[in-house]
Amino acid sequence: MSDFSDDDFDAAPTPAPVADAAVVCPCAPSGDVATHIWRIDVPGATVHAQVIRMVDQLVVWVGAAPPGIAPTHGDVAMALPGRPGSSGVPPATTLLGGGAIGARSERAVKDSAGMVDGASEPMARRLARRTGMCVVCSVNVPLELADLALFAERQVVAKCGELGLFETT
């Protein structure tokens, strides 16, 4: 009895299958989710960008890195569109990363990973206001390439315009 073998215990009955309340429906790609990925080589760096468009949400990732170094994914923010007809600032929050410290400062602020801090939240707010969608945004630009954050945002805005994502007022 001390060796804890199966011989010492009565075998438990095999459980009966339980009817699953969830219904899984196969669905073919309907165009509800679309991914757009591109990169731009600029002097001294490569800017990578990805926009994932869903029905009522955008996921935007921007990463920049010097040649030979992979871009990272660290700072993440989310913004919601304001109430219909509201001209106020859309509500936003930082999900991962240092927060909006850099957004309140005139200078680029470095976070613990050496990236421009607070670039994701303002970009998410601006995109949420213009698209009327929930926007999850991650801008990851090294401090030495801080000017590329604005360049990358312009590229994302141009792509969103190409895709017809901006609300007409």
C-alpha positions in Angstrom: 0.0 0.0 0.0 2.9 2.3 0.4 4.0 2.2 -3.2 0.8 4.1 -4.3 0.2 1.7 -7.2 -3.1 1.4 -9.0 -3.7 -2.0 -7.6 -4.4 -0.5 -4.1 -7.4 1.5 -5.3 -10.7 0.7 -6.8 -10.9 1.8 -10.5 -13.0 4.9 -11.0 -15.8 4.5 -13.5 -15.2 6.1 -16.9 -17.0 9.5 -17.0 -19.9 9.6 -19.4 -19.7 12.2 -22.2 -21.5 15.4 -21.4 -23.5 17.3 -24.0 -21.6 20.5 -24.8 -23.7 23.6 -24.7 -21.5 25.4 -27.1 -22.2 25.2 -30.8 -19.3 25.5 -33.1 -20.2 26.8 -36.5 -17.7 26.6 -39.3 -17.3 29.9 -41.0 -15.5 30.7 -44.2 -13.3 33.8 -44.5 -15.8 36.6 -45.1 -13.5 39.6 -45.1 -14.5 40.6 -41.6 -10.8 40.5 -40.5 -8.1 41.9 -42.8 -4.4 42.3 -42.1 -2.2 44.8 -43.8 1.6 44.6 -43.2 4.3 46.7 -44.7 7.7 48.1 -44.0 9.6 51.2 -45.0 13.3 51.5 -45.2 14.5 54.9 -44.0 18.1 56.1 -43.5 19.4 54.3 -40.4 16.3 52.2 -39.7 13.4 50.1 -40.9 9.9 51.0 -39.9 7.5 48.0 -39.7 3.7 48.5 -39.5 0.7 46.3 -39.3 -3.0 47.2 -39.3 -5.5 44.5 -38.5 -9.0 45.6 -39.3 -12.0 43.9 -37.7 -15.6 44.8 -37.7 -15.5 47.5 -35.0 -11.9 47.5 -34.0 -8.4 48.2 -35.3 -5.2 46.8 -34.0 -2.2 48.8 -35.0 1.5 47.9 -34.4 4.4 50.0 -35.4 8.0 49.0 -34.7 11.2 50.7 -35.8 14.7 49.4 -35.4 18.2 50.0 -36.8 19.2 47.6 -39.5 19.9 44.1 -38.3 17.9 44.5 -35.1 14.4 43.1 -34.8 11.7 45.6 -33.7 10.0 44.9 -30.4 6.4 44.8 -29.1 6.0 46.3 -25.7 4.0 49.5 -25.3 0.3 48.9 -25.9 -2.6 51.3 -25.4 -6.3 51.2 -26.2 -8.7 54.1 -27.1 -12.5 54.0 -27.6 -14.4 56.3 -29.9 -16.2 59.0 -28.0 -20.0 59.2 -27.9 -21.6 59.9 -31.2 -21.6 63.6 -31.9 -19.1 64.3 -29.1 -16.0 66.3 -30.0 -14.1 65.6 -26.8 -11.0 63.6 -26.4 -11.7 59.8 -26.7 -11.1 57.8 -23.6 -7.9 55.8 -23.6 -5.6 53.8 -21.4 -2.3 52.2 -21.4 -2.5 48.4 -21.3 1.3 47.6 -21.3 4.3 49.9 -20.9 5.1 53.0 -19.1 2.0 55.0 -19.8 1.3 58.5 -21.1 4.3 60.2 -19.4 5.7 61.0 -22.8 2.4 62.3 -24.1 2.4 65.1 -21.6 5.9 66.1 -22.2 7.4 68.2 -25.1 10.4 65.9 -25.3 10.6 62.2 -26.0 10.8 60.2 -22.8 12.6 56.9 -22.5 11.0 54.0 -20.8 12.8 51.1 -19.1 13.3 49.2 -22.4 14.9 52.3 -24.1 11.8 53.0 -26.2 9.9 56.3 -26.7 7.4 56.2 -23.9 3.8 57.2 -24.3 3.6 57.2 -28.1 0.9 54.5 -28.3 -1.9 56.2 -26.4 -2.0 59.5 -28.3 -1.9 57.6 -31.6 -4.7 55.3 -30.5 -6.8 58.4 -29.4 -6.3 60.1 -32.8 -7.2 57.0 -34.8 -10.2 56.2 -32.6 -11.5 59.7 -33.1 -11.0 59.5 -36.9 -12.3 56.0 -37.5 -15.0 55.7 -34.9 -13.6 52.3 -33.9 -12.0 50.9 -30.8 -8.2 51.1 -31.5 -5.5 49.0 -29.8 -2.2 50.5 -30.7 1.4 49.6 -30.0 4.1 52.1 -31.1 7.6 50.7 -30.4 10.4 53.1 -31.5 13.8 53.3 -29.9 14.6 56.7 -28.3 17.4 57.3 -30.7 14.9 57.1 -33.6 12.1 59.1 -31.8 11.3 61.1 -34.9 10.2 58.0 -36.6 7.1 57.7 -34.3 5.5 60.6 -36.1 6.6 59.4 -39.5 5.1 56.0 -38.8 1.8 57.5 -37.6 1.5 59.4 -40.9 2.1 56.1 -42.8 -0.6 54.4 -40.7 -3.0 57.3 -41.3 -2.3 57.1 -45.0 -3.0 53.4 -45.0 -6.2 53.8 -43.0 -7.3 56.5 -45.5 -6.5 54.1 -48.4 -8.7 51.4 -46.8 -11.6 53.9 -46.3 -11.6 53.6 -42.5 -12.1 57.2 -41.7 -15.6 58.4 -40.8 -17.1 61.1 -43.0 -18.6 63.9 -41.0 
